[in-house]
Each structure stands twice: as C-alpha cells, then as structure tokens.
Amino acid sequence: MAETDCTVCPELLTRLGATAGGLHALADLIDNEIAAPTQAWRDLLPALSLRARNLAAQAEGRY
C-alpha cells in the first residue's frame, strides 16, 4: 500500500498498528507459557480470551 494513497485513513493505520502489537504480545505470552508454564491452561484461557476480545474491540475502534 502506497504512503500517498488518500483512501487510507490515518486512524485505521493507528488501529492496525496497535492491534498488531497486541497480537504479537499475545503470541509471546502463549509462547512463553508453552515453554515455561506459570499456571494451568484452564486458568490461563480466560485471560487469553479477554486479551483477544480487547484486541478485537481495539481493531473495531471501541477501545
């Protein structure tokens, strides 16, 4: 996508960048838990679900 494309909304680019950063952080958390678990998966899943929902809300502009 060209930087001069006037159809790209700066707010959208900001949302995408923030969401991508959050997804990377979520993936890192999952990778770290696989490598060296700090809690049972059953206990960890609600936190992962909440993070994923927050990222979706952020991408939609509700966060």
PDB file of N, CA, C and O in Angstrom:
ATOM      1  N   MET A   1       0.845  -1.164   0.000  1.00  0.00           N
ATOM      2  CA  MET A   1       0.000   0.000   0.000  1.00  0.00           C
ATOM      3  C   MET A   1       0.896   1.234   0.000  1.00  0.00           C
ATOM      4  O   MET A   1       1.813   1.343   0.813  1.00  0.00           O
ATOM      5  N   ALA A   2       0.634   2.126  -0.882  1.00  0.00           N
ATOM      6  CA  ALA A   2       1.450   3.330  -1.011  1.00  0.00           C
ATOM      7  C   ALA A   2       1.147   4.310   0.117  1.00  0.00           C
ATOM      8  O   ALA A   2       0.010   4.415   0.575  1.00  0.00           O
ATOM      9  N   GLU A   3       2.172   5.017   0.554  1.00  0.00           N
ATOM     10  CA  GLU A   3       2.004   6.008   1.616  1.00  0.00           C
ATOM     11  C   GLU A   3       1.125   7.170   1.168  1.00  0.00           C
ATOM     12  O   GLU A   3       0.502   7.833   1.997  1.00  0.00           O
ATOM     13  N   THR A   4       1.072   7.416  -0.125  1.00  0.00           N
ATOM     14  CA  THR A   4       0.308   8.553  -0.633  1.00  0.00           C
ATOM     15  C   THR A   4      -1.130   8.194  -0.980  1.00  0.00           C
ATOM     16  O   THR A   4      -1.861   9.033  -1.506  1.00  0.00           O
ATOM     17  N   ASP A   5      -1.538   6.998  -0.704  1.00  0.00           N
ATOM     18  CA  ASP A   5      -2.897   6.573  -1.008  1.00  0.00           C
ATOM     19  C   ASP A   5      -3.872   7.342  -0.118  1.00  0.00           C
ATOM     20  O   ASP A   5      -3.916   7.125   1.093  1.00  0.00           O
ATOM     21  N   CYS A   6      -4.646   8.233  -0.714  1.00  0.00           N
ATOM     22  CA  CYS A   6      -5.531   9.098   0.064  1.00  0.00           C
ATOM     23  C   CYS A   6      -6.759   8.354   0.583  1.00  0.00           C
ATOM     24  O   CYS A   6      -7.534   8.923   1.350  1.00  0.00           O
ATOM     25  N   THR A   7      -6.953   7.118   0.191  1.00  0.00           N
ATOM     26  CA  THR A   7      -8.104   6.357   0.682  1.00  0.00           C
ATOM     27  C   THR A   7      -7.802   5.674   2.006  1.00  0.00           C
ATOM     28  O   THR A   7      -8.694   5.082   2.612  1.00  0.00           O
ATOM     29  N   VAL A   8      -6.549   5.749   2.467  1.00  0.00           N
ATOM     30  CA  VAL A   8      -6.177   5.130   3.727  1.00  0.00           C
ATOM     31  C   VAL A   8      -6.364   6.136   4.855  1.00  0.00           C
ATOM     32  O   VAL A   8      -5.798   7.229   4.831  1.00  0.00           O
ATOM     33  N   CYS A   9      -7.143   5.760   5.813  1.00  0.00           N
ATOM     34  CA  CYS A   9      -7.422   6.623   6.955  1.00  0.00           C
ATOM     35  C   CYS A   9      -6.307   6.488   7.993  1.00  0.00           C
ATOM     36  O   CYS A   9      -5.981   5.367   8.385  1.00  0.00           O
ATOM     37  N   PRO A  10      -5.714   7.591   8.449  1.00  0.00           N
ATOM     38  CA  PRO A  10      -4.662   7.515   9.465  1.00  0.00           C
ATOM     39  C   PRO A  10      -5.130   6.806  10.736  1.00  0.00           C
ATOM     40  O   PRO A  10      -4.349   6.100  11.374  1.00  0.00           O
ATOM     41  N   GLU A  11      -6.395   6.989  11.105  1.00  0.00           N
ATOM     42  CA  GLU A  11      -6.930   6.317  12.294  1.00  0.00           C
ATOM     43  C   GLU A  11      -6.911   4.800  12.098  1.00  0.00           C
ATOM     44  O   GLU A  11      -6.608   4.055  13.030  1.00  0.00           O
ATOM     45  N   LEU A  12      -7.228   4.351  10.905  1.00  0.00           N
ATOM     46  CA  LEU A  12      -7.202   2.920  10.616  1.00  0.00           C
ATOM     47  C   LEU A  12      -5.789   2.376  10.739  1.00  0.00           C
ATOM     48  O   LEU A  12      -5.580   1.304  11.307  1.00  0.00           O
ATOM     49  N   LEU A  13      -4.821   3.110  10.207  1.00  0.00           N
ATOM     50  CA  LEU A  13      -3.431   2.673  10.320  1.00  0.00           C
ATOM     51  C   LEU A  13      -2.996   2.592  11.779  1.00  0.00           C
ATOM     52  O   LEU A  13      -2.262   1.680  12.161  1.00  0.00           O
ATOM     53  N   THR A  14      -3.443   3.532  12.585  1.00  0.00           N
ATOM     54  CA  THR A  14      -3.125   3.517  14.012  1.00  0.00           C
ATOM     55  C   THR A  14      -3.751   2.310  14.680  1.00  0.00           C
ATOM     56  O   THR A  14      -3.093   1.621  15.460  1.00  0.00           O
ATOM     57  N   ARG A  15      -5.016   2.045  14.383  1.00  0.00           N
ATOM     58  CA  ARG A  15      -5.702   0.869  14.956  1.00  0.00           C
ATOM     59  C   ARG A  15      -5.002  -0.416  14.554  1.00  0.00           C
ATOM     60  O   ARG A  15      -4.779  -1.299  15.382  1.00  0.00           O
ATOM     61  N   LEU A  16      -4.656  -0.514  13.279  1.00  0.00           N
ATOM     62  CA  LEU A  16      -3.989  -1.731  12.804  1.00  0.00           C
ATOM     63  C   LEU A  16      -2.637  -1.924  13.478  1.00  0.00           C
ATOM     64  O   LEU A  16      -2.285  -3.040  13.861  1.00  0.00           O
ATOM     65  N   GLY A  17      -1.886  -0.853  13.622  1.00  0.00           N
ATOM     66  CA  GLY A  17      -0.590  -0.946  14.281  1.00  0.00           C
ATOM     67  C   GLY A  17      -0.717  -1.361  15.731  1.00  0.00           C
ATOM     68  O   GLY A  17       0.034  -2.214  16.203  1.00  0.00           O
ATOM     69  N   ALA A  18      -1.661  -0.763  16.441  1.00  0.00           N
ATOM     70  CA  ALA A  18      -1.870  -1.108  17.846  1.00  0.00           C
ATOM     71  C   ALA A  18      -2.359  -2.539  17.997  1.00  0.00           C
ATOM     72  O   ALA A  18      -1.921  -3.255  18.897  1.00  0.00           O
ATOM     73  N   THR A  19      -3.261  -2.956  17.125  1.00  0.00           N
ATOM     74  CA  THR A  19      -3.778  -4.315  17.181  1.00  0.00           C
ATOM     75  C   THR A  19      -2.685  -5.320  16.855  1.00  0.00           C
ATOM     76  O   THR A  19      -2.590  -6.363  17.501  1.00  0.00           O
ATOM     77  N   ALA A  20      -1.867  -5.018  15.868  1.00  0.00           N
ATOM     78  CA  ALA A  20      -0.758  -5.916  15.524  1.00  0.00           C
ATOM     79  C   ALA A  20       0.204  -6.054  16.702  1.00  0.00           C
ATOM     80  O   ALA A  20       0.668  -7.154  16.999  1.00  0.00           O
ATOM     81  N   GLY A  21       0.501  -4.952  17.366  1.00  0.00           N
ATOM     82  CA  GLY A  21       1.363  -5.012  18.541  1.00  0.00           C
ATOM     83  C   GLY A  21       0.758  -5.869  19.637  1.00  0.00           C
ATOM     84  O   GLY A  21       1.459  -6.651  20.279  1.00  0.00           O
ATOM     85  N   GLY A  22      -0.537  -5.725  19.851  1.00  0.00           N
ATOM     86  CA  GLY A  22      -1.230  -6.538  20.850  1.00  0.00           C
ATOM     87  C   GLY A  22      -1.232  -8.008  20.489  1.00  0.00           C
ATOM     88  O   GLY A  22      -1.093  -8.863  21.363  1.00  0.00           O
ATOM     89  N   LEU A  23      -1.389  -8.312  19.203  1.00  0.00           N
ATOM     90  CA  LEU A  23      -1.352  -9.710  18.763  1.00  0.00           C
ATOM     91  C   LEU A  23       0.028 -10.319  18.965  1.00  0.00           C
ATOM     92  O   LEU A  23       0.150 -11.480  19.356  1.00  0.00           O
ATOM     93  N   HIS A  24       1.065  -9.532  18.699  1.00  0.00           N
ATOM     94  CA  HIS A  24       2.429 -10.012  18.947  1.00  0.00           C
ATOM     95  C   HIS A  24       2.637 -10.298  20.436  1.00  0.00           C
ATOM     96  O   HIS A  24       3.243 -11.305  20.801  1.00  0.00           O
ATOM     97  N   ALA A  25       2.132  -9.410  21.287  1.00  0.00           N
ATOM     98  CA  ALA A  25       2.261  -9.605  22.732  1.00  0.00           C
ATOM     99  C   ALA A  25       1.494 -10.849  23.185  1.00  0.00           C
ATOM    100  O   ALA A  25       1.976 -11.608  24.026  1.00  0.00           O
ATOM    101  N   LEU A  26       0.311 -11.050  22.630  1.00  0.00           N
ATOM    102  CA  LEU A  26      -0.487 -12.235  22.967  1.00  0.00           C
ATOM    103  C   LEU A  26       0.231 -13.502  22.524  1.00  0.00           C
ATOM    104  O   LEU A  26       0.268 -14.484  23.266  1.00  0.00           O
ATOM    105  N   ALA A  27       0.797 -13.493  21.330  1.00  0.00           N
ATOM    106  CA  ALA A  27       1.543 -14.650  20.833  1.00  0.00           C
ATOM    107  C   ALA A  27       2.770 -14.920  21.707  1.00  0.00           C
ATOM    108  O   ALA A  27       3.093 -16.075  21.984  1.00  0.00           O
ATOM    109  N   ASP A  28       3.451 -13.859  22.138  1.00  0.00           N
ATOM    110  CA  ASP A  28       4.603 -14.030  23.023  1.00  0.00           C
ATOM    111  C   ASP A  28       4.188 -14.652  24.351  1.00  0.00           C
ATOM    112  O   ASP A  28       4.874 -15.530  24.873  1.00  0.00           O
ATOM    113  N   LEU A  29       3.067 -14.194  24.892  1.00  0.00           N
ATOM    114  CA  LEU A  29       2.568 -14.759  26.140  1.00  0.00           C
ATOM    115  C   LEU A  29       2.288 -16.249  25.989  1.00  0.00           C
ATOM    116  O   LEU A  29       2.662 -17.047  26.849  1.00  0.00           O
ATOM    117  N   ILE A  30       1.631 -16.621  24.896  1.00  0.00           N
ATOM    118  CA  ILE A  30       1.322 -18.033  24.652  1.00  0.00           C
ATOM    119  C   ILE A  30       2.612 -18.834  24.489  1.00  0.00           C
ATOM    120  O   ILE A  30       2.751 -19.911  25.069  1.00  0.00           O
ATOM    121  N   ASP A  31       3.554 -18.313  23.705  1.00  0.00           N
ATOM    122  CA  ASP A  31       4.842 -18.999  23.517  1.00  0.00           C
ATOM    123  C   ASP A  31       5.570 -19.196  24.842  1.00  0.00           C
ATOM    124  O   ASP A  31       6.117 -20.267  25.105  1.00  0.00           O
ATOM    125  N   ASN A  32       5.573 -18.157  25.671  1.00  0.00           N
ATOM    126  CA  ASN A  32       6.245 -18.249  26.962  1.00  0.00           C
ATOM    127  C   ASN A  32       5.573 -19.261  27.881  1.00  0.00           C
ATOM    128  O   ASN A  32       6.248 -19.978  28.620  1.00  0.00           O
ATOM    129  N   GLU A  33       4.260 -19.319  27.836  1.00  0.00           N
ATOM    130  CA  GLU A  33       3.535 -20.285  28.666  1.00  0.00           C
ATOM    131  C   GLU A  33       3.776 -21.717  28.182  1.00  0.00           C
ATOM    132  O   GLU A  33       3.808 -22.648  28.987  1.00  0.00           O
ATOM    133  N   ILE A  34       3.943 -21.889  26.892  1.00  0.00           N
ATOM    134  CA  ILE A  34       4.252 -23.224  26.364  1.00  0.00           C
ATOM    135  C   ILE A  34       5.651 -23.639  26.806  1.00  0.00           C
ATOM    136  O   ILE A  34       5.867 -24.783  27.206  1.00  0.00           O
ATOM    137  N   ALA A  35       6.597 -22.710  26.734  1.00  0.00           N
ATOM    138  CA  ALA A  35       7.991 -23.014  27.076  1.00  0.00           C
ATOM    139  C   ALA A  35       8.188 -23.209  28.579  1.00  0.00           C
ATOM    140  O   ALA A  35       8.891 -24.128  29.002  1.00  0.00           O
ATOM    141  N   ALA A  36       7.572 -22.351  29.376  1.00  0.00           N
ATOM    142  CA  ALA A  36       7.742 -22.426  30.833  1.00  0.00           C
ATOM    143  C   ALA A  36       6.425 -22.032  31.503  1.00  0.00           C
ATOM    144  O   ALA A  36       6.238 -20.872  31.871  1.00  0.00           O
ATOM    145  N   PRO A  37       5.524 -22.981  31.659  1.00  0.00           N
ATOM    146  CA  PRO A  37       4.200 -22.671  32.214  1.00  0.00           C
ATOM    147  C   PRO A  37       4.276 -22.033  33.600  1.00  0.00           C
ATOM    148  O   PRO A  37       5.050 -22.456  34.459  1.00  0.00           O
ATOM    149  N   THR A  38       3.450 -21.001  33.793  1.00  0.00           N
ATOM    150  CA  THR A  38       3.365 -20.352  35.100  1.00  0.00           C
ATOM    151  C   THR A  38       2.038 -20.667  35.781  1.00  0.00           C
ATOM    152  O   THR A  38       1.879 -20.451  36.982  1.00  0.00           O
ATOM    153  N   GLN A  39       1.087 -21.180  35.000  1.00  0.00           N
ATOM    154  CA  GLN A  39      -0.203 -21.572  35.559  1.00  0.00           C
ATOM    155  C   GLN A  39      -0.863 -22.595  34.647  1.00  0.00           C
ATOM    156  O   GLN A  39      -0.453 -22.777  33.501  1.00  0.00           O
ATOM    157  N   ALA A  40      -1.874 -23.252  35.159  1.00  0.00           N
ATOM    158  CA  ALA A  40      -2.588 -24.271  34.381  1.00  0.00           C
ATOM    159  C   ALA A  40      -3.313 -23.611  33.204  1.00  0.00           C
ATOM    160  O   ALA A  40      -3.810 -22.490  33.315  1.00  0.00           O
ATOM    161  N   TRP A  41      -3.364 -24.324  32.081  1.00  0.00           N
ATOM    162  CA  TRP A  41      -4.038 -23.785  30.900  1.00  0.00           C
ATOM    163  C   TRP A  41      -5.483 -23.429  31.198  1.00  0.00           C
ATOM    164  O   TRP A  41      -6.004 -22.436  30.690  1.00  0.00           O
ATOM    165  N   ARG A  42      -6.123 -24.234  32.015  1.00  0.00           N
ATOM    166  CA  ARG A  42      -7.527 -23.986  32.356  1.00  0.00           C
ATOM    167  C   ARG A  42      -7.681 -22.609  33.017  1.00  0.00           C
ATOM    168  O   ARG A  42      -8.676 -21.918  32.797  1.00  0.00           O
ATOM    169  N   ASP A  43      -6.701 -22.222  33.818  1.00  0.00           N
ATOM    170  CA  ASP A  43      -6.732 -20.921  34.476  1.00  0.00           C
ATOM    171  C   ASP A  43      -6.282 -19.797  33.543  1.00  0.00           C
ATOM    172  O   ASP A  43      -6.701 -18.649  33.699  1.00  0.00           O
ATOM    173  N   LEU A  44      -5.441 -20.127  32.587  1.00  0.00           N
ATOM    174  CA  LEU A  44      -4.888 -19.125  31.677  1.00  0.00           C
ATOM    175  C   LEU A  44      -5.848 -18.759  30.545  1.00  0.00           C
ATOM    176  O   LEU A  44      -5.836 -17.625  30.066  1.00  0.00           O
ATOM    177  N   LEU A  45      -6.667 -19.700  30.120  1.00  0.00           N
ATOM    178  CA  LEU A  45      -7.549 -19.460  28.965  1.00  0.00           C
ATOM    179  C   LEU A  45      -8.476 -18.252  29.119  1.00  0.00           C
ATOM    180  O   LEU A  45      -8.644 -17.509  28.152  1.00  0.00           O
ATOM    181  N   PRO A  46      -9.084 -18.021  30.281  1.00  0.00           N
ATOM    182  CA  PRO A  46      -9.929 -16.810  30.387  1.00  0.00           C
ATOM    183  C   PRO A  46      -9.150 -15.512  30.164  1.00  0.00           C
ATOM    184  O   PRO A  46      -9.673 -14.574  29.562  1.00  0.00           O
ATOM    185  N   ALA A  47      -7.915 -15.453  30.641  1.00  0.00           N
ATOM    186  CA  ALA A  47      -7.098 -14.251  30.425  1.00  0.00           C
ATOM    187  C   ALA A  47      -6.759 -14.088  28.949  1.00  0.00           C
ATOM    188  O   ALA A  47      -6.787 -12.975  28.423  1.00  0.00           O
ATOM    189  N   LEU A  48      -6.441 -15.189  28.282  1.00  0.00           N
ATOM    190  CA  LEU A  48      -6.140 -15.129  26.850  1.00  0.00           C
ATOM    191  C   LEU A  48      -7.370 -14.695  26.061  1.00  0.00           C
ATOM    192  O   LEU A  48      -7.270 -13.901  25.126  1.00  0.00           O
ATOM    193  N   SER A  49      -8.529 -15.220  26.445  1.00  0.00           N
ATOM    194  CA  SER A  49      -9.778 -14.855  25.781  1.00  0.00           C
ATOM    195  C   SER A  49     -10.065 -13.368  25.952  1.00  0.00           C
ATOM    196  O   SER A  49     -10.456 -12.692  25.000  1.00  0.00           O
ATOM    197  N   LEU A  50      -9.872 -12.864  27.162  1.00  0.00           N
ATOM    198  CA  LEU A  50     -10.101 -11.440  27.417  1.00  0.00           C
ATOM    199  C   LEU A  50      -9.172 -10.572  26.585  1.00  0.00           C
ATOM    200  O   LEU A  50      -9.602  -9.566  26.022  1.00  0.00           O
ATOM    201  N   ARG A  51      -7.900 -10.950  26.503  1.00  0.00           N
ATOM    202  CA  ARG A  51      -6.950 -10.182  25.687  1.00  0.00           C
ATOM    203  C   ARG A  51      -7.372 -10.184  24.220  1.00  0.00           C
ATOM    204  O   ARG A  51      -7.305  -9.153  23.551  1.00  0.00           O
ATOM    205  N   ALA A  52      -7.805 -11.336  23.723  1.00  0.00           N
ATOM    206  CA  ALA A  52      -8.242 -11.423  22.324  1.00  0.00           C
ATOM    207  C   ALA A  52      -9.468 -10.546  22.087  1.00  0.00           C
ATOM    208  O   ALA A  52      -9.553  -9.866  21.065  1.00  0.00           O
ATOM    209  N   ARG A  53     -10.413 -10.556  23.018  1.00  0.00           N
ATOM    210  CA  ARG A  53     -11.605  -9.709  22.881  1.00  0.00           C
ATOM    211  C   ARG A  53     -11.241  -8.226  22.909  1.00  0.00           C
ATOM    212  O   ARG A  53     -11.801  -7.432  22.153  1.00  0.00           O
ATOM    213  N   ASN A  54     -10.307  -7.856  23.775  1.00  0.00           N
ATOM    214  CA  ASN A  54      -9.863  -6.458  23.834  1.00  0.00           C
ATOM    215  C   ASN A  54      -9.195  -6.033  22.536  1.00  0.00           C
ATOM    216  O   ASN A  54      -9.377  -4.905  22.077  1.00  0.00           O
ATOM    217  N   LEU A  55      -8.423  -6.934  21.947  1.00  0.00           N
ATOM    218  CA  LEU A  55      -7.784  -6.619  20.666  1.00  0.00           C
ATOM    219  C   LEU A  55      -8.817  -6.444  19.561  1.00  0.00           C
ATOM    220  O   LEU A  55      -8.684  -5.561  18.714  1.00  0.00           O
ATOM    221  N   ALA A  56      -9.845  -7.287  19.571  1.00  0.00           N
ATOM    222  CA  ALA A  56     -10.910  -7.145  18.575  1.00  0.00           C
ATOM    223  C   ALA A  56     -11.633  -5.811  18.755  1.00  0.00           C
ATOM    224  O   ALA A  56     -11.929  -5.127  17.776  1.00  0.00           O
ATOM    225  N   ALA A  57     -11.915  -5.444  19.995  1.00  0.00           N
ATOM    226  CA  ALA A  57     -12.573  -4.162  20.264  1.00  0.00           C
ATOM    227  C   ALA A  57     -11.686  -3.001  19.822  1.00  0.00           C
ATOM    228  O   ALA A  57     -12.177  -2.012  19.277  1.00  0.00           O
ATOM    229  N   GLN A  58     -10.388  -3.122  20.056  1.00  0.00           N
ATOM    230  CA  GLN A  58      -9.454  -2.071  19.655  1.00  0.00           C
ATOM    231  C   GLN A  58      -9.449  -1.930  18.135  1.00  0.00           C
ATOM    232  O   GLN A  58      -9.464  -0.814  17.616  1.00  0.00           O
ATOM    233  N   ALA A  59      -9.427  -3.047  17.426  1.00  0.00           N
ATOM    234  CA  ALA A  59      -9.431  -3.016  15.962  1.00  0.00           C
ATOM    235  C   ALA A  59     -10.711  -2.388  15.417  1.00  0.00           C
ATOM    236  O   ALA A  59     -10.706  -1.757  14.360  1.00  0.00           O
ATOM    237  N   GLU A  60     -11.807  -2.571  16.154  1.00  0.00           N
ATOM    238  CA  GLU A  60     -13.095  -2.014  15.731  1.00  0.00           C
ATOM    239  C   GLU A  60     -13.259  -0.552  16.155  1.00  0.00           C
ATOM    240  O   GLU A  60     -14.246   0.092  15.799  1.00  0.00           O
ATOM    241  N   GLY A  61     -12.302  -0.036  16.908  1.00  0.00           N
ATOM    242  CA  GLY A  61     -12.378   1.350  17.332  1.00  0.00           C
ATOM    243  C   GLY A  61     -13.199   1.559  18.592  1.00  0.00           C
ATOM    244  O   GLY A  61     -13.538   2.694  18.928  1.00  0.00           O
ATOM    245  N   ARG A  62     -13.521   0.484  19.291  1.00  0.00           N
ATOM    246  CA  ARG A  62     -14.309   0.599  20.526  1.00  0.00           C
ATOM    247  C   ARG A  62     -13.430   0.680  21.759  1.00  0.00           C
ATOM    248  O   ARG A  62     -13.946   0.751  22.875  1.00  0.00           O
ATOM    249  N   TYR A  63     -12.129   0.672  21.590  1.00  0.00           N
ATOM    250  CA  TYR A  63     -11.206   0.615  22.721  1.00  0.00           C
ATOM    251  C   TYR A  63     -10.170   1.688  22.586  1.00  0.00           C
ATOM    252  O   TYR A  63      -9.293   1.811  23.441  1.00  0.00           O
TER     253      TYR A  63
END
